[in-house]
């Protein structure tokens, strides 16, 4: 039975606060990390992510892909025993769909041409 290599990771939020550190297996996918991050997101912070697509994880200047595992991303601290990896978290701001829906509804109610002459 092979021993899983554990990687210690903390997540740095935009305001400078951290979540973690926690230990993860090197076979853990980036998408799974994002799920764990969303579950541990502080409740007192506004504009928290809702889905994994709202979160980008950045390590060593690279945006990590959801389908990759930690082992495949070649994290620099894996080579240093006991090193903690800091990943920066970027959250996509929520999109206000109400304005877009209102514009669509208004254009449907008017009927006729929707062209604008400047």
C-alpha positions in Angstrom: 0.0 0.0 0.0 1.5 3.3 -1.1 1.7 6.2 1.4 -0.1 9.3 0.3 2.0 12.4 0.4 0.3 15.2 2.4 0.6 18.8 1.4 -0.2 21.6 3.9 -2.1 24.5 2.3 -3.5 27.8 3.6 -5.7 30.1 1.6 -5.0 33.8 1.6 -8.2 35.9 1.0 -8.2 39.4 -0.6 -8.5 41.1 2.8 -5.3 39.4 4.0 -7.0 36.9 6.3 -6.2 33.2 6.0 -8.2 30.0 6.0 -6.2 27.0 7.2 -3.6 25.6 7.1 -5.0 22.1 6.4 -3.4 19.0 5.0 -4.5 17.5 1.7 -3.3 14.4 -0.2 -1.3 15.2 -3.4 -4.0 13.3 -5.3 -6.6 16.0 -4.3 -8.0 17.9 -7.3 -8.1 21.7 -7.4 -12.0 21.5 -7.8 -12.1 19.5 -4.5 -9.9 22.2 -2.8 -12.4 24.9 -4.0 -15.3 22.9 -2.5 -13.5 22.7 0.8 -12.7 26.4 0.7 -16.3 27.3 0.0 -17.4 25.1 3.0 -14.8 26.8 5.3 -15.5 30.4 4.0 -16.1 32.8 7.0 -19.8 33.5 7.4 -19.1 37.1 8.5 -17.5 38.0 5.1 -19.6 39.6 2.4 -19.7 38.4 -1.2 -18.5 34.9 -0.5 -18.3 32.4 -3.4 -21.3 30.3 -4.2 -19.8 27.8 -6.6 -16.4 26.6 -7.6 -16.6 28.6 -10.8 -16.7 31.8 -8.6 -13.2 31.0 -7.2 -9.8 31.1 -8.7 -6.8 29.7 -6.8 -3.4 31.2 -7.6 -0.1 29.6 -6.7 3.3 30.9 -7.7 1.7 33.3 -10.2 -0.3 30.6 -12.0 -4.1 30.0 -11.9 -4.7 26.4 -11.1 -7.1 24.3 -13.3 -10.0 22.5 -11.7 -9.1 19.1 -13.3 -5.5 19.0 -12.1 -4.4 17.4 -8.9 -2.0 19.0 -6.4 0.7 16.6 -7.6 0.2 17.6 -11.2 0.5 21.3 -10.4 4.1 20.9 -9.3 3.8 22.9 -6.1 7.2 24.2 -4.9 6.7 23.3 -1.2 6.0 19.6 -2.0 9.8 19.3 -2.3 10.3 21.0 1.1 9.1 18.8 4.0 7.0 20.6 6.5 6.5 23.6 4.2 3.1 25.4 4.1 1.9 26.5 0.7 -0.1 29.7 0.5 -2.6 29.9 -2.3 -4.2 33.2 -3.1 -8.0 33.2 -3.5 -9.7 35.5 -6.0 -13.5 35.5 -5.9 -15.5 36.6 -8.9 -17.9 39.4 -7.8 -21.6 38.5 -8.0 -23.3 39.5 -11.3 -26.4 41.5 -10.9 -28.8 39.6 -13.2 -31.8 41.7 -12.2 -30.8 44.6 -14.4 -30.2 42.3 -17.4 -33.6 40.6 -16.9 -35.4 44.0 -16.5 -33.9 45.2 -19.8 -35.0 42.0 -21.6 -38.5 42.3 -20.2 -38.8 46.0 -21.2 -37.7 45.3 -24.7 -40.3 42.5 -25.0 -43.1 44.7 -23.7 -42.5 47.5 -26.2 -42.7 45.3 -29.2 -41.6 46.5 -32.7 -38.1 47.5 -33.6 -35.4 47.6 -30.9 -32.9 49.6 -33.1 -31.3 52.7 -31.7 -30.3 55.6 -34.1 -27.5 57.8 -32.8 
